Amino acid sequence: METLKSAVPDALKQEISNSTPSQLPSTCSSLLHFFHKLPQFHQMIKDLTDPSVALCCKDRNAALENKLKGNECFSKGEYSNALLFYSKALRFAPVDMGDMEINLVALLYVNRASTLQKMGLLLECLRDCSRALRVSPRYAKAWFRRGKGNISLGKFEDAIRDLNISLMLEISSSGKRQIEAELKIALDKFKRIGIPGKKTNQNQSEVPDEPDQVKLQCLLTTTKGRGMFCVDDVSEASLVHKEDPYAAVILKKCRETHCHFCFNELPADAISCVSCSIPLYCSDWCQKQAGAPKFDRSSNSFSDLEGLADDLKNYMSDVVLAGTSTLDTGHIAEHRHECQGFHWPLILPSEVVLAGRILVKVIEQNRHASADSNLVGFLDLSHNYVQLPPESKLEMHIYSIILLHCLQHVYRTELPISGIMVSKPVILLSQIQVNSMAVVRMQAPEVKGPIYEPGNALTSNIEQVKVGQAVYVAGSFFNHSCQPNIHTYFLSRTLHVQATEYILAGSELELSYGPQVGQWDCKDRQRLLEDRYSFTCQCTSCSELNVSDLVINAYRCTKLNCLGVILDRTVTTCEKQKLKLLIDAPTVYSKQVEKLKDANIAEVACHVFESDYKLEPQHCLVCDSYRDLESSCAAISQTENCCKRLQDAIASNDVPTNILRDAVKYADLLRTIFHPYNKIIAEVEDNLAQAFCLVGELQAAIDHCKASIQILEKLYGANHIAIGNELIKLASLQILVGDSAASGSISRITAILSRYYGSHADEIYPYLRLLKVRQDAD
């Protein structure tokens, strides 16, 4: 990329940096013409699309090498390492190696199944055996391994069938004796129990019924363009909207840990694409939905077996054909065009790969409809191309040209490359920038050793991990608010939108694009939204005074027992703009004054009720006392390393006494300078709670955790999800000391999370599940 960027003439760069959407066909045509004469460009396209140099092709030698390493680890009893090497071998193994007595992929699945059984992962073992049989249905060892797995699961009837089939297929006398011995075990256990194990469908899980979604309208607003409004009243915790992505892609950092289709964490028996080594999937279903080429030899490969009873032939058919059907016939496969020996999907940025998937989906839809290729026009999404910096405009031009040349290797004449055609993905990339959503997963807690040890208290910060990027067409119409009334979450790759409060009919439904009230102050929220999404937020919280924005970065008054806030110059400038807007609209101002009084703002800023008040930095908004913020900040800077040392010690799970002692002194100093509701105080209290927990002083940890929560309730409100996250820490500590108040904390956590996730809270929040396990154990 840097080579191509540096090669572009300055005059053309200037033309691109000044371009508007209407000028894109011209600028794209000029850059395209320049690149077609540039040898470096043609070499780059060759490197990205030539299968002979691709990094993602199947590799027989790599598969065999990893197989040998897996065998060596298995023989030593190093089953975790054996699992790793067998999985690597499966990723590289060509599915149709005809020069081996036993198909390599089938053999590797059986080897991995043996490893999984040794590790106690019996369902995973069974799935791998079935995969081996889809490739090689007459593989006696796969049936034998499946039989042993079913015995371990207590499914003796299936085990007997598996072992009888294995016995029929096995040709060696030693092998037959081994099978007969295992068959005798299965028969004896079956006779003793006499009840066949309950069959379960391993490909589908029961999903609780969800309530009907509310009726929505997409309307044009005066300040924010289109928005989503509810037709009727919406109750708190109601499911507002549910949508599968138009297109989605996994982020590069999660390629080895999460499924490339559903974005869930990969299980021990993860599977790869049958034609390339790029994607990994959590199940056969996800592999098929992503568009992996179909390969199995199962059809009619056992009907000619002589001496095998019809019921066993039917059983064989059920087993080997169980995962071969395509479950969603209307689904346009998103990986198929990437799976032809190219490695550009591995190299190009995730948002460019996502743009490619959108373009392909449009092409395929036009194919089915016998329509002309209009590409992305019908998506009707907003974009921010005009506001983009020159560097971003140039990169989008270059990536669009590269992407179309890569796709042309698949779609040939259906994708003619011209200035007009290149302009389409340029706009699409800018649409992705402002409309795509990050698909997130809740990070699971790391717990080592007994759950009752202080070091295993759930006091670390609960974080969401971005695993994918997706475009939801209807979902993109929800506008932003820094105090949203809806919340988004993901089950698999499906977007769910839930109301977090009672919403009156005709109201706009607004979600958060980034930091909310209580997380950052107004000026910082607006800066982020401007930089990332190219709009100035005019939501209620950014245009009207609120307690949180006044106190979150405030200093405390110098007068004893005064709770008034003192603001620095940057915060004052932002809050002055809000105050001016209200004073200029007397009707709105009187209503806002009543609203602020209800919010108890008088204790921190009673002067704002005075219509002629001049908001000034460094002066208390209650008693007008002055504070020299320059000297206050100097005092803080002298000891701020204490906080950093404490955080490093917490990260290492080793908090020396001297560091903790210095941190307590630092916290005492901060309390004399910052306002009691300043978020920095809350963060310091949280750090102290974690530190005291690590050194085993649990009551002190509880006290500091409560102090942090009290501040955050002022910033976020008592029922915000941030409070639920902090209560998880508190409840964990309360359980460790045997405090009966833990049950009340857990009940409150459950109530808060239900507002945001409904009945899926336990499924989404691993911390909540673990907390309930600890409560039951206690």
JOSULRA-V43537 format. One record per run of one state. SS is the DSSP state (hx for helix, st for strand, lp for the rest). FROM is the first residue (numbers start at 1). TO is the last residue. If there is no record, write none. Layout:
ss->[SS,SS]
from->[FROM,FROM]
to->[TO,TO]
//
This chain:
ss->[lp,hx,lp,hx,lp,hx,lp,hx,lp,hx,lp,hx,lp,hx,lp,hx,lp,hx,lp,hx,lp,hx,lp,hx,lp,st,lp,st,lp,st,lp,st,lp,st,lp,hx,lp,st,lp,st,lp,st,lp,st,lp,hx,lp,hx,lp,hx,lp,hx,lp,hx,lp,hx,lp,hx,lp,hx,lp,hx,lp,st,lp,hx,lp,st,lp,hx,lp,st,lp,st,lp,st,lp,st,lp,st,lp,st,lp,st,lp,st,lp,hx,lp,hx,lp,hx,lp,st,lp,st,lp,hx,lp,hx,lp,hx,lp,st,lp,st,lp,hx,lp,hx,lp,hx,st,lp,hx,lp,hx,lp,hx,lp,hx,lp,hx,lp]
from->[1,2,8,10,18,21,37,39,50,51,54,60,76,79,93,104,119,122,136,140,153,156,170,173,194,216,222,225,231,234,235,239,244,247,251,252,255,258,259,265,266,271,273,280,282,284,291,310,321,336,339,344,348,350,370,375,380,385,388,390,416,419,436,437,443,454,457,464,472,475,478,479,481,486,492,494,500,503,504,508,509,510,512,517,518,520,521,522,534,540,544,547,552,555,557,565,567,569,584,586,599,602,610,619,620,626,627,629,640,641,652,657,674,675,679,695,698,717,721,737,741,765,766,778]
to->[1,7,9,17,20,36,38,49,50,53,59,75,78,92,103,118,121,135,139,152,155,169,172,193,215,221,224,230,233,234,238,243,246,250,251,254,257,258,264,265,270,272,279,281,283,290,309,320,335,338,343,347,349,369,374,379,384,387,389,415,418,435,436,442,453,456,463,471,474,477,478,480,485,491,493,499,502,503,507,508,509,511,516,517,519,520,521,533,539,543,546,551,554,556,564,566,568,583,585,598,601,609,618,619,625,626,628,639,640,651,656,673,674,678,694,697,716,720,736,740,764,765,777,778]
//
